[in-house]
């Protein structure tokens, strides 16, 4: 078995210069943090870590110094509906 994940990039749809796909971050958090655990992201950027932690029922502490990105994180968290992810 290969240890490579095939995930669509965020190029063209990202709202942050280094935004990571949720499908990349989710398995990493599942591996690194137990259910109910606390995730710390000191450079939150677009908030992908916060979204993944919430979906996994983990608590998250995210830190972002740029006000525009804090608003982006808030909006992404408000609009995240994992039950409808991938639905058209």
PyMOL Python script that loads the backbone (N, CA, C, O; Angstrom):
from pymol import cmd

cmd.read_pdbstr("""\
ATOM      1  N   UNK A   1       0.843  -1.172   0.000  1.00  0.00           N
ATOM      2  CA  UNK A   1       0.000   0.000   0.000  1.00  0.00           C
ATOM      3  C   UNK A   1       0.894   1.242   0.000  1.00  0.00           C
ATOM      4  O   UNK A   1       1.930   1.281   0.664  1.00  0.00           O
ATOM      5  N   UNK A   2       0.479   2.228  -0.740  1.00  0.00           N
ATOM      6  CA  UNK A   2       1.232   3.474  -0.810  1.00  0.00           C
ATOM      7  C   UNK A   2       0.776   4.421   0.290  1.00  0.00           C
ATOM      8  O   UNK A   2      -0.362   4.346   0.753  1.00  0.00           O
ATOM      9  N   UNK A   3       1.650   5.294   0.695  1.00  0.00           N
ATOM     10  CA  UNK A   3       1.320   6.243   1.755  1.00  0.00           C
ATOM     11  C   UNK A   3       1.068   7.639   1.180  1.00  0.00           C
ATOM     12  O   UNK A   3       1.400   8.644   1.809  1.00  0.00           O
ATOM     13  N   UNK A   4       0.493   7.692   0.006  1.00  0.00           N
ATOM     14  CA  UNK A   4       0.229   8.958  -0.656  1.00  0.00           C
ATOM     15  C   UNK A   4      -1.270   9.182  -0.702  1.00  0.00           C
ATOM     16  O   UNK A   4      -2.036   8.293  -1.072  1.00  0.00           O
ATOM     17  N   UNK A   5      -1.676  10.381  -0.322  1.00  0.00           N
ATOM     18  CA  UNK A   5      -3.088  10.737  -0.399  1.00  0.00           C
ATOM     19  C   UNK A   5      -3.334  11.471  -1.709  1.00  0.00           C
ATOM     20  O   UNK A   5      -2.575  12.368  -2.076  1.00  0.00           O
ATOM     21  N   UNK A   6      -4.370  11.098  -2.395  1.00  0.00           N
ATOM     22  CA  UNK A   6      -4.755  11.798  -3.605  1.00  0.00           C
ATOM     23  C   UNK A   6      -5.951  12.677  -3.276  1.00  0.00           C
ATOM     24  O   UNK A   6      -7.073  12.193  -3.124  1.00  0.00           O
ATOM     25  N   UNK A   7      -5.698  13.962  -3.168  1.00  0.00           N
ATOM     26  CA  UNK A   7      -6.716  14.928  -2.775  1.00  0.00           C
ATOM     27  C   UNK A   7      -6.624  16.115  -3.717  1.00  0.00           C
ATOM     28  O   UNK A   7      -5.532  16.562  -4.067  1.00  0.00           O
ATOM     29  N   UNK A   8      -7.772  16.615  -4.119  1.00  0.00           N
ATOM     30  CA  UNK A   8      -7.807  17.793  -4.985  1.00  0.00           C
ATOM     31  C   UNK A   8      -7.246  18.998  -4.234  1.00  0.00           C
ATOM     32  O   UNK A   8      -7.558  19.205  -3.062  1.00  0.00           O
ATOM     33  N   UNK A   9      -6.424  19.783  -4.906  1.00  0.00           N
ATOM     34  CA  UNK A   9      -5.833  20.962  -4.279  1.00  0.00           C
ATOM     35  C   UNK A   9      -6.879  22.065  -4.146  1.00  0.00           C
ATOM     36  O   UNK A   9      -7.980  21.959  -4.686  1.00  0.00           O
ATOM     37  N   UNK A  10      -6.527  23.109  -3.431  1.00  0.00           N
ATOM     38  CA  UNK A  10      -7.408  24.262  -3.251  1.00  0.00           C
ATOM     39  C   UNK A  10      -7.113  25.348  -4.282  1.00  0.00           C
ATOM     40  O   UNK A  10      -7.699  26.429  -4.224  1.00  0.00           O
ATOM     41  N   UNK A  11      -6.221  25.075  -5.218  1.00  0.00           N
ATOM     42  CA  UNK A  11      -5.861  26.078  -6.218  1.00  0.00           C
ATOM     43  C   UNK A  11      -7.102  26.513  -6.996  1.00  0.00           C
ATOM     44  O   UNK A  11      -7.873  25.686  -7.484  1.00  0.00           O
ATOM     45  N   UNK A  12      -7.274  27.815  -7.098  1.00  0.00           N
ATOM     46  CA  UNK A  12      -8.416  28.359  -7.826  1.00  0.00           C
ATOM     47  C   UNK A  12      -9.631  28.614  -6.964  1.00  0.00           C
ATOM     48  O   UNK A  12     -10.502  29.393  -7.348  1.00  0.00           O
ATOM     49  N   UNK A  13      -9.713  27.970  -5.795  1.00  0.00           N
ATOM     50  CA  UNK A  13     -10.865  28.185  -4.922  1.00  0.00           C
ATOM     51  C   UNK A  13     -10.458  28.638  -3.518  1.00  0.00           C
ATOM     52  O   UNK A  13     -11.311  28.999  -2.707  1.00  0.00           O
ATOM     53  N   UNK A  14      -9.171  28.617  -3.237  1.00  0.00           N
ATOM     54  CA  UNK A  14      -8.682  28.987  -1.911  1.00  0.00           C
ATOM     55  C   UNK A  14      -8.876  30.477  -1.651  1.00  0.00           C
ATOM     56  O   UNK A  14      -8.769  31.305  -2.556  1.00  0.00           O
ATOM     57  N   UNK A  15      -9.164  30.796  -0.395  1.00  0.00           N
ATOM     58  CA  UNK A  15      -9.320  32.183   0.009  1.00  0.00           C
ATOM     59  C   UNK A  15      -8.110  32.662   0.818  1.00  0.00           C
ATOM     60  O   UNK A  15      -8.085  33.800   1.287  1.00  0.00           O
ATOM     61  N   UNK A  16      -7.135  31.811   0.974  1.00  0.00           N
ATOM     62  CA  UNK A  16      -5.913  32.110   1.716  1.00  0.00           C
ATOM     63  C   UNK A  16      -4.748  31.566   0.889  1.00  0.00           C
ATOM     64  O   UNK A  16      -4.891  30.515   0.263  1.00  0.00           O
ATOM     65  N   UNK A  17      -3.617  32.239   0.866  1.00  0.00           N
ATOM     66  CA  UNK A  17      -2.501  31.802   0.012  1.00  0.00           C
ATOM     67  C   UNK A  17      -1.992  30.390   0.276  1.00  0.00           C
ATOM     68  O   UNK A  17      -1.484  29.742  -0.639  1.00  0.00           O
ATOM     69  N   UNK A  18      -2.117  29.902   1.502  1.00  0.00           N
ATOM     70  CA  UNK A  18      -1.606  28.560   1.810  1.00  0.00           C
ATOM     71  C   UNK A  18      -2.708  27.644   2.348  1.00  0.00           C
ATOM     72  O   UNK A  18      -2.443  26.769   3.172  1.00  0.00           O
ATOM     73  N   UNK A  19      -3.925  27.845   1.888  1.00  0.00           N
ATOM     74  CA  UNK A  19      -5.064  27.060   2.371  1.00  0.00           C
ATOM     75  C   UNK A  19      -4.891  25.583   2.019  1.00  0.00           C
ATOM     76  O   UNK A  19      -4.598  25.228   0.877  1.00  0.00           O
ATOM     77  N   UNK A  20      -5.080  24.736   3.028  1.00  0.00           N
ATOM     78  CA  UNK A  20      -4.933  23.288   2.854  1.00  0.00           C
ATOM     79  C   UNK A  20      -6.305  22.639   2.646  1.00  0.00           C
ATOM     80  O   UNK A  20      -7.300  23.102   3.204  1.00  0.00           O
ATOM     81  N   UNK A  21      -6.360  21.576   1.850  1.00  0.00           N
ATOM     82  CA  UNK A  21      -7.620  20.851   1.688  1.00  0.00           C
ATOM     83  C   UNK A  21      -8.022  20.151   2.991  1.00  0.00           C
ATOM     84  O   UNK A  21      -7.175  19.605   3.699  1.00  0.00           O
ATOM     85  N   UNK A  22      -9.293  20.173   3.291  1.00  0.00           N
ATOM     86  CA  UNK A  22      -9.810  19.499   4.486  1.00  0.00           C
ATOM     87  C   UNK A  22      -9.450  18.020   4.461  1.00  0.00           C
ATOM     88  O   UNK A  22      -9.132  17.443   5.500  1.00  0.00           O
ATOM     89  N   UNK A  23      -9.498  17.405   3.290  1.00  0.00           N
ATOM     90  CA  UNK A  23      -9.217  15.973   3.177  1.00  0.00           C
ATOM     91  C   UNK A  23      -7.769  15.623   3.511  1.00  0.00           C
ATOM     92  O   UNK A  23      -7.469  14.462   3.788  1.00  0.00           O
ATOM     93  N   UNK A  24      -6.881  16.591   3.489  1.00  0.00           N
ATOM     94  CA  UNK A  24      -5.488  16.355   3.900  1.00  0.00           C
ATOM     95  C   UNK A  24      -5.359  16.477   5.420  1.00  0.00           C
ATOM     96  O   UNK A  24      -4.675  15.676   6.056  1.00  0.00           O
ATOM     97  N   UNK A  25      -6.018  17.480   5.994  1.00  0.00           N
ATOM     98  CA  UNK A  25      -5.862  17.782   7.413  1.00  0.00           C
ATOM     99  C   UNK A  25      -6.640  16.808   8.295  1.00  0.00           C
ATOM    100  O   UNK A  25      -6.165  16.448   9.372  1.00  0.00           O
ATOM    101  N   UNK A  26      -7.826  16.376   7.863  1.00  0.00           N
ATOM    102  CA  UNK A  26      -8.656  15.489   8.702  1.00  0.00           C
ATOM    103  C   UNK A  26      -7.937  14.231   9.166  1.00  0.00           C
ATOM    104  O   UNK A  26      -7.937  13.957  10.366  1.00  0.00           O
ATOM    105  N   UNK A  27      -7.326  13.454   8.283  1.00  0.00           N
ATOM    106  CA  UNK A  27      -6.648  12.244   8.778  1.00  0.00           C
ATOM    107  C   UNK A  27      -5.444  12.548   9.660  1.00  0.00           C
ATOM    108  O   UNK A  27      -5.112  11.760  10.545  1.00  0.00           O
ATOM    109  N   UNK A  28      -4.795  13.671   9.432  1.00  0.00           N
ATOM    110  CA  UNK A  28      -3.660  14.042  10.279  1.00  0.00           C
ATOM    111  C   UNK A  28      -4.119  14.331  11.706  1.00  0.00           C
ATOM    112  O   UNK A  28      -3.484  13.898  12.668  1.00  0.00           O
ATOM    113  N   UNK A  29      -5.228  15.066  11.839  1.00  0.00           N
ATOM    114  CA  UNK A  29      -5.763  15.329  13.185  1.00  0.00           C
ATOM    115  C   UNK A  29      -6.257  14.050  13.847  1.00  0.00           C
ATOM    116  O   UNK A  29      -6.061  13.853  15.046  1.00  0.00           O
ATOM    117  N   UNK A  30      -6.891  13.187  13.077  1.00  0.00           N
ATOM    118  CA  UNK A  30      -7.379  11.925  13.641  1.00  0.00           C
ATOM    119  C   UNK A  30      -6.220  11.095  14.184  1.00  0.00           C
ATOM    120  O   UNK A  30      -6.356  10.422  15.206  1.00  0.00           O
ATOM    121  N   UNK A  31      -5.096  11.143  13.506  1.00  0.00           N
ATOM    122  CA  UNK A  31      -3.924  10.391  13.929  1.00  0.00           C
ATOM    123  C   UNK A  31      -3.228  11.041  15.122  1.00  0.00           C
ATOM    124  O   UNK A  31      -2.738  10.351  16.016  1.00  0.00           O
ATOM    125  N   UNK A  32      -3.190  12.374  15.130  1.00  0.00           N
ATOM    126  CA  UNK A  32      -2.378  13.087  16.118  1.00  0.00           C
ATOM    127  C   UNK A  32      -3.114  13.488  17.391  1.00  0.00           C
ATOM    128  O   UNK A  32      -2.476  13.779  18.403  1.00  0.00           O
ATOM    129  N   UNK A  33      -4.437  13.509  17.357  1.00  0.00           N
ATOM    130  CA  UNK A  33      -5.194  13.998  18.512  1.00  0.00           C
ATOM    131  C   UNK A  33      -6.343  13.048  18.817  1.00  0.00           C
ATOM    132  O   UNK A  33      -7.104  12.706  17.911  1.00  0.00           O
ATOM    133  N   UNK A  34      -6.495  12.611  20.066  1.00  0.00           N
ATOM    134  CA  UNK A  34      -7.566  11.670  20.403  1.00  0.00           C
ATOM    135  C   UNK A  34      -8.936  12.343  20.366  1.00  0.00           C
ATOM    136  O   UNK A  34      -9.017  13.568  20.464  1.00  0.00           O
ATOM    137  N   UNK A  35     -10.013  11.569  20.225  1.00  0.00           N
ATOM    138  CA  UNK A  35     -11.360  12.138  20.283  1.00  0.00           C
ATOM    139  C   UNK A  35     -11.540  12.923  21.583  1.00  0.00           C
ATOM    140  O   UNK A  35     -11.179  12.450  22.661  1.00  0.00           O
ATOM    141  N   UNK A  36     -12.094  14.107  21.468  1.00  0.00           N
ATOM    142  CA  UNK A  36     -12.272  14.951  22.642  1.00  0.00           C
ATOM    143  C   UNK A  36     -11.033  15.724  23.034  1.00  0.00           C
ATOM    144  O   UNK A  36     -11.058  16.492  23.995  1.00  0.00           O
ATOM    145  N   UNK A  37      -9.946  15.529  22.302  1.00  0.00           N
ATOM    146  CA  UNK A  37      -8.700  16.210  22.595  1.00  0.00           C
ATOM    147  C   UNK A  37      -8.727  17.670  22.175  1.00  0.00           C
ATOM    148  O   UNK A  37      -9.726  18.162  21.649  1.00  0.00           O
ATOM    149  N   UNK A  38      -7.622  18.350  22.415  1.00  0.00           N
ATOM    150  CA  UNK A  38      -7.501  19.763  22.071  1.00  0.00           C
ATOM    151  C   UNK A  38      -6.419  19.924  21.007  1.00  0.00           C
ATOM    152  O   UNK A  38      -5.309  19.414  21.153  1.00  0.00           O
ATOM    153  N   UNK A  39      -6.757  20.637  19.941  1.00  0.00           N
ATOM    154  CA  UNK A  39      -5.833  20.906  18.846  1.00  0.00           C
ATOM    155  C   UNK A  39      -5.397  22.367  18.948  1.00  0.00           C
ATOM    156  O   UNK A  39      -6.236  23.247  19.140  1.00  0.00           O
ATOM    157  N   UNK A  40      -4.108  22.634  18.822  1.00  0.00           N
ATOM    158  CA  UNK A  40      -3.587  23.994  18.828  1.00  0.00           C
ATOM    159  C   UNK A  40      -3.029  24.310  17.450  1.00  0.00           C
ATOM    160  O   UNK A  40      -2.179  23.584  16.934  1.00  0.00           O
ATOM    161  N   UNK A  41      -3.513  25.402  16.853  1.00  0.00           N
ATOM    162  CA  UNK A  41      -2.993  25.873  15.577  1.00  0.00           C
ATOM    163  C   UNK A  41      -2.588  27.333  15.761  1.00  0.00           C
ATOM    164  O   UNK A  41      -3.442  28.217  15.698  1.00  0.00           O
ATOM    165  N   UNK A  42      -1.290  27.604  15.990  1.00  0.00           N
ATOM    166  CA  UNK A  42      -0.854  28.972  16.261  1.00  0.00           C
ATOM    167  C   UNK A  42      -0.808  29.870  15.023  1.00  0.00           C
ATOM    168  O   UNK A  42      -0.598  31.077  15.144  1.00  0.00           O
ATOM    169  N   UNK A  43      -0.998  29.299  13.854  1.00  0.00           N
ATOM    170  CA  UNK A  43      -1.027  30.063  12.600  1.00  0.00           C
ATOM    171  C   UNK A  43      -2.242  29.598  11.811  1.00  0.00           C
ATOM    172  O   UNK A  43      -2.096  28.877  10.824  1.00  0.00           O
ATOM    173  N   UNK A  44      -3.429  29.994  12.225  1.00  0.00           N
ATOM    174  CA  UNK A  44      -4.679  29.413  11.739  1.00  0.00           C
ATOM    175  C   UNK A  44      -4.968  29.691  10.271  1.00  0.00           C
ATOM    176  O   UNK A  44      -5.621  28.876   9.620  1.00  0.00           O
ATOM    177  N   UNK A  45      -4.510  30.801   9.734  1.00  0.00           N
ATOM    178  CA  UNK A  45      -4.707  31.079   8.313  1.00  0.00           C
ATOM    179  C   UNK A  45      -6.163  31.088   7.908  1.00  0.00           C
ATOM    180  O   UNK A  45      -6.906  32.000   8.268  1.00  0.00           O
ATOM    181  N   UNK A  46      -6.579  30.070   7.157  1.00  0.00           N
ATOM    182  CA  UNK A  46      -7.957  30.005   6.655  1.00  0.00           C
ATOM    183  C   UNK A  46      -8.887  29.224   7.574  1.00  0.00           C
ATOM    184  O   UNK A  46     -10.091  29.175   7.326  1.00  0.00           O
ATOM    185  N   UNK A  47      -8.360  28.616   8.624  1.00  0.00           N
ATOM    186  CA  UNK A  47      -9.202  27.915   9.586  1.00  0.00           C
ATOM    187  C   UNK A  47      -9.483  26.458   9.283  1.00  0.00           C
ATOM    188  O   UNK A  47     -10.364  25.863   9.905  1.00  0.00           O
ATOM    189  N   UNK A  48      -8.767  25.872   8.354  1.00  0.00           N
ATOM    190  CA  UNK A  48      -8.998  24.472   8.006  1.00  0.00           C
ATOM    191  C   UNK A  48      -8.849  23.562   9.219  1.00  0.00           C
ATOM    192  O   UNK A  48      -9.633  22.630   9.394  1.00  0.00           O
ATOM    193  N   UNK A  49      -7.858  23.823  10.052  1.00  0.00           N
ATOM    194  CA  UNK A  49      -7.658  23.008  11.251  1.00  0.00           C
ATOM    195  C   UNK A  49      -8.869  23.105  12.176  1.00  0.00           C
ATOM    196  O   UNK A  49      -9.301  22.097  12.735  1.00  0.00           O
ATOM    197  N   UNK A  50      -9.415  24.296  12.340  1.00  0.00           N
ATOM    198  CA  UNK A  50     -10.591  24.480  13.203  1.00  0.00           C
ATOM    199  C   UNK A  50     -11.794  23.718  12.671  1.00  0.00           C
ATOM    200  O   UNK A  50     -12.536  23.110  13.441  1.00  0.00           O
ATOM    201  N   UNK A  51     -11.988  23.747  11.366  1.00  0.00           N
ATOM    202  CA  UNK A  51     -13.105  23.021  10.749  1.00  0.00           C
ATOM    203  C   UNK A  51     -12.946  21.526  10.971  1.00  0.00           C
ATOM    204  O   UNK A  51     -13.894  20.847  11.364  1.00  0.00           O
ATOM    205  N   UNK A  52     -11.749  21.014  10.718  1.00  0.00           N
ATOM    206  CA  UNK A  52     -11.502  19.576  10.884  1.00  0.00           C
ATOM    207  C   UNK A  52     -11.666  19.146  12.337  1.00  0.00           C
ATOM    208  O   UNK A  52     -12.231  18.087  12.612  1.00  0.00           O
ATOM    209  N   UNK A  53     -11.179  19.955  13.260  1.00  0.00           N
ATOM    210  CA  UNK A  53     -11.311  19.623  14.678  1.00  0.00           C
ATOM    211  C   UNK A  53     -12.783  19.581  15.076  1.00  0.00           C
ATOM    212  O   UNK A  53     -13.211  18.662  15.775  1.00  0.00           O
ATOM    213  N   UNK A  54     -13.548  20.557  14.640  1.00  0.00           N
ATOM    214  CA  UNK A  54     -14.969  20.570  14.995  1.00  0.00           C
ATOM    215  C   UNK A  54     -15.683  19.345  14.432  1.00  0.00           C
ATOM    216  O   UNK A  54     -16.503  18.734  15.117  1.00  0.00           O
ATOM    217  N   UNK A  55     -15.377  18.988  13.192  1.00  0.00           N
ATOM    218  CA  UNK A  55     -16.009  17.807  12.586  1.00  0.00           C
ATOM    219  C   UNK A  55     -15.664  16.534  13.357  1.00  0.00           C
ATOM    220  O   UNK A  55     -16.474  15.610  13.427  1.00  0.00           O
ATOM    221  N   UNK A  56     -14.455  16.486  13.938  1.00  0.00           N
ATOM    222  CA  UNK A  56     -14.013  15.308  14.683  1.00  0.00           C
ATOM    223  C   UNK A  56     -14.389  15.381  16.161  1.00  0.00           C
ATOM    224  O   UNK A  56     -13.984  14.529  16.951  1.00  0.00           O
ATOM    225  N   UNK A  57     -15.163  16.399  16.530  1.00  0.00           N
ATOM    226  CA  UNK A  57     -15.581  16.608  17.920  1.00  0.00           C
ATOM    227  C   UNK A  57     -14.380  16.798  18.854  1.00  0.00           C
ATOM    228  O   UNK A  57     -14.358  16.329  19.992  1.00  0.00           O
ATOM    229  N   UNK A  58     -13.393  17.503  18.320  1.00  0.00           N
ATOM    230  CA  UNK A  58     -12.232  17.891  19.112  1.00  0.00           C
ATOM    231  C   UNK A  58     -12.343  19.392  19.382  1.00  0.00           C
ATOM    232  O   UNK A  58     -12.986  20.126  18.633  1.00  0.00           O
ATOM    233  N   UNK A  59     -11.720  19.819  20.437  1.00  0.00           N
ATOM    234  CA  UNK A  59     -11.676  21.252  20.709  1.00  0.00           C
ATOM    235  C   UNK A  59     -10.467  21.828  19.988  1.00  0.00           C
ATOM    236  O   UNK A  59      -9.462  21.144  19.797  1.00  0.00           O
ATOM    237  N   UNK A  60     -10.574  23.096  19.588  1.00  0.00           N
ATOM    238  CA  UNK A  60      -9.473  23.714  18.865  1.00  0.00           C
ATOM    239  C   UNK A  60      -9.183  25.099  19.420  1.00  0.00           C
ATOM    240  O   UNK A  60     -10.091  25.878  19.711  1.00  0.00           O
ATOM    241  N   UNK A  61      -7.914  25.379  19.556  1.00  0.00           N
ATOM    242  CA  UNK A  61      -7.442  26.724  19.887  1.00  0.00           C
ATOM    243  C   UNK A  61      -6.696  27.187  18.646  1.00  0.00           C
ATOM    244  O   UNK A  61      -5.663  26.625  18.281  1.00  0.00           O
ATOM    245  N   UNK A  62      -7.232  28.220  18.002  1.00  0.00           N
ATOM    246  CA  UNK A  62      -6.587  28.729  16.792  1.00  0.00           C
ATOM    247  C   UNK A  62      -6.191  30.188  17.010  1.00  0.00           C
ATOM    248  O   UNK A  62      -6.932  30.963  17.615  1.00  0.00           O
ATOM    249  N   UNK A  63      -5.029  30.541  16.514  1.00  0.00           N
ATOM    250  CA  UNK A  63      -4.496  31.887  16.677  1.00  0.00           C
ATOM    251  C   UNK A  63      -4.194  32.431  15.282  1.00  0.00           C
ATOM    252  O   UNK A  63      -3.509  31.784  14.490  1.00  0.00           O
ATOM    253  N   UNK A  64      -4.706  33.614  14.992  1.00  0.00           N
ATOM    254  CA  UNK A  64      -4.426  34.264  13.714  1.00  0.00           C
ATOM    255  C   UNK A  64      -4.264  35.751  13.955  1.00  0.00           C
ATOM    256  O   UNK A  64      -5.117  36.373  14.587  1.00  0.00           O
ATOM    257  N   UNK A  65      -3.185  36.325  13.462  1.00  0.00           N
ATOM    258  CA  UNK A  65      -2.865  37.720  13.712  1.00  0.00           C
ATOM    259  C   UNK A  65      -3.485  38.698  12.730  1.00  0.00           C
ATOM    260  O   UNK A  65      -3.550  39.892  13.020  1.00  0.00           O
ATOM    261  N   UNK A  66      -3.939  38.230  11.581  1.00  0.00           N
ATOM    262  CA  UNK A  66      -4.487  39.129  10.569  1.00  0.00           C
ATOM    263  C   UNK A  66      -6.012  39.138  10.642  1.00  0.00           C
ATOM    264  O   UNK A  66      -6.664  38.100  10.529  1.00  0.00           O
ATOM    265  N   UNK A  67      -6.558  40.330  10.832  1.00  0.00           N
ATOM    266  CA  UNK A  67      -8.009  40.486  11.011  1.00  0.00           C
ATOM    267  C   UNK A  67      -8.793  39.921   9.834  1.00  0.00           C
ATOM    268  O   UNK A  67      -9.834  39.296  10.038  1.00  0.00           O
ATOM    269  N   UNK A  68      -8.324  40.121   8.618  1.00  0.00           N
ATOM    270  CA  UNK A  68      -9.042  39.607   7.448  1.00  0.00           C
ATOM    271  C   UNK A  68      -9.151  38.086   7.492  1.00  0.00           C
ATOM    272  O   UNK A  68     -10.180  37.522   7.119  1.00  0.00           O
ATOM    273  N   UNK A  69      -8.101  37.430   7.945  1.00  0.00           N
ATOM    274  CA  UNK A  69      -8.133  35.972   8.022  1.00  0.00           C
ATOM    275  C   UNK A  69      -8.990  35.494   9.189  1.00  0.00           C
ATOM    276  O   UNK A  69      -9.589  34.422   9.109  1.00  0.00           O
ATOM    277  N   UNK A  70      -9.060  36.263  10.264  1.00  0.00           N
ATOM    278  CA  UNK A  70      -9.953  35.910  11.374  1.00  0.00           C
ATOM    279  C   UNK A  70     -11.398  35.921  10.864  1.00  0.00           C
ATOM    280  O   UNK A  70     -12.180  35.025  11.181  1.00  0.00           O
ATOM    281  N   UNK A  71     -11.743  36.938  10.078  1.00  0.00           N
ATOM    282  CA  UNK A  71     -13.096  36.994   9.497  1.00  0.00           C
ATOM    283  C   UNK A  71     -13.336  35.811   8.563  1.00  0.00           C
ATOM    284  O   UNK A  71     -14.430  35.247   8.543  1.00  0.00           O
ATOM    285  N   UNK A  72     -12.319  35.434   7.791  1.00  0.00           N
ATOM    286  CA  UNK A  72     -12.422  34.279   6.900  1.00  0.00           C
ATOM    287  C   UNK A  72     -12.680  33.010   7.706  1.00  0.00           C
ATOM    288  O   UNK A  72     -13.537  32.207   7.337  1.00  0.00           O
ATOM    289  N   UNK A  73     -11.956  32.825   8.789  1.00  0.00           N
ATOM    290  CA  UNK A  73     -12.151  31.650   9.647  1.00  0.00           C
ATOM    291  C   UNK A  73     -13.568  31.630  10.201  1.00  0.00           C
ATOM    292  O   UNK A  73     -14.231  30.592  10.176  1.00  0.00           O
ATOM    293  N   UNK A  74     -14.034  32.766  10.698  1.00  0.00           N
ATOM    294  CA  UNK A  74     -15.401  32.837  11.236  1.00  0.00           C
ATOM    295  C   UNK A  74     -16.417  32.463  10.173  1.00  0.00           C
ATOM    296  O   UNK A  74     -17.343  31.696  10.437  1.00  0.00           O
ATOM    297  N   UNK A  75     -16.248  33.008   8.960  1.00  0.00           N
ATOM    298  CA  UNK A  75     -17.198  32.713   7.878  1.00  0.00           C
ATOM    299  C   UNK A  75     -17.162  31.238   7.487  1.00  0.00           C
ATOM    300  O   UNK A  75     -18.208  30.620   7.288  1.00  0.00           O
ATOM    301  N   UNK A  76     -15.964  30.676   7.377  1.00  0.00           N
ATOM    302  CA  UNK A  76     -15.861  29.261   7.008  1.00  0.00           C
ATOM    303  C   UNK A  76     -16.497  28.365   8.068  1.00  0.00           C
ATOM    304  O   UNK A  76     -17.158  27.382   7.735  1.00  0.00           O
ATOM    305  N   UNK A  77     -16.299  28.699   9.338  1.00  0.00           N
ATOM    306  CA  UNK A  77     -16.921  27.905  10.408  1.00  0.00           C
ATOM    307  C   UNK A  77     -18.443  28.032  10.383  1.00  0.00           C
ATOM    308  O   UNK A  77     -19.154  27.049  10.593  1.00  0.00           O
ATOM    309  N   UNK A  78     -18.936  29.230  10.127  1.00  0.00           N
ATOM    310  CA  UNK A  78     -20.392  29.430  10.055  1.00  0.00           C
ATOM    311  C   UNK A  78     -21.002  28.676   8.885  1.00  0.00           C
ATOM    312  O   UNK A  78     -22.107  28.145   8.997  1.00  0.00           O
ATOM    313  N   UNK A  79     -20.291  28.624   7.757  1.00  0.00           N
ATOM    314  CA  UNK A  79     -20.833  28.011   6.547  1.00  0.00           C
ATOM    315  C   UNK A  79     -20.550  26.524   6.432  1.00  0.00           C
ATOM    316  O   UNK A  79     -21.039  25.881   5.503  1.00  0.00           O
ATOM    317  N   UNK A  80     -19.777  25.962   7.344  1.00  0.00           N
ATOM    318  CA  UNK A  80     -19.420  24.548   7.258  1.00  0.00           C
ATOM    319  C   UNK A  80     -20.596  23.671   7.645  1.00  0.00           C
ATOM    320  O   UNK A  80     -21.122  23.751   8.755  1.00  0.00           O
ATOM    321  N   UNK A  81     -20.988  22.846   6.714  1.00  0.00           N
ATOM    322  CA  UNK A  81     -22.077  21.883   6.956  1.00  0.00           C
ATOM    323  C   UNK A  81     -21.603  20.527   6.463  1.00  0.00           C
ATOM    324  O   UNK A  81     -21.909  20.149   5.332  1.00  0.00           O
ATOM    325  N   UNK A  82     -20.856  19.775   7.288  1.00  0.00           N
ATOM    326  CA  UNK A  82     -20.251  18.529   6.813  1.00  0.00           C
ATOM    327  C   UNK A  82     -21.240  17.500   6.318  1.00  0.00           C
ATOM    328  O   UNK A  82     -20.878  16.649   5.506  1.00  0.00           O
ATOM    329  N   UNK A  83     -22.487  17.550   6.783  1.00  0.00           N
ATOM    330  CA  UNK A  83     -23.481  16.595   6.293  1.00  0.00           C
ATOM    331  C   UNK A  83     -23.778  16.806   4.814  1.00  0.00           C
ATOM    332  O   UNK A  83     -24.201  15.883   4.119  1.00  0.00           O
ATOM    333  N   UNK A  84     -23.550  18.036   4.338  1.00  0.00           N
ATOM    334  CA  UNK A  84     -23.861  18.345   2.963  1.00  0.00           C
ATOM    335  C   UNK A  84     -22.609  18.503   2.092  1.00  0.00           C
ATOM    336  O   UNK A  84     -22.707  18.878   0.924  1.00  0.00           O
ATOM    337  N   UNK A  85     -21.452  18.223   2.654  1.00  0.00           N
ATOM    338  CA  UNK A  85     -20.208  18.346   1.892  1.00  0.00           C
ATOM    339  C   UNK A  85     -20.253  17.410   0.684  1.00  0.00           C
ATOM    340  O   UNK A  85     -20.547  16.222   0.813  1.00  0.00           O
ATOM    341  N   UNK A  86     -19.967  17.950  -0.454  1.00  0.00           N
ATOM    342  CA  UNK A  86     -19.972  17.141  -1.687  1.00  0.00           C
ATOM    343  C   UNK A  86     -21.335  17.054  -2.342  1.00  0.00           C
ATOM    344  O   UNK A  86     -21.443  16.538  -3.455  1.00  0.00           O
ATOM    345  N   UNK A  87     -22.368  17.535  -1.698  1.00  0.00           N
ATOM    346  CA  UNK A  87     -23.702  17.492  -2.290  1.00  0.00           C
ATOM    347  C   UNK A  87     -23.875  18.686  -3.227  1.00  0.00           C
ATOM    348  O   UNK A  87     -23.339  19.767  -2.984  1.00  0.00           O
ATOM    349  N   UNK A  88     -24.611  18.473  -4.269  1.00  0.00           N
ATOM    350  CA  UNK A  88     -24.847  19.579  -5.205  1.00  0.00           C
ATOM    351  C   UNK A  88     -26.300  19.983  -5.193  1.00  0.00           C
ATOM    352  O   UNK A  88     -26.693  20.899  -5.916  1.00  0.00           O
TER     353      UNK A  88
END
""", "prot")
cmd.dss("prot")
cmd.show_as("cartoon", "prot")
cmd.util.cbc("prot")
cmd.orient("prot")
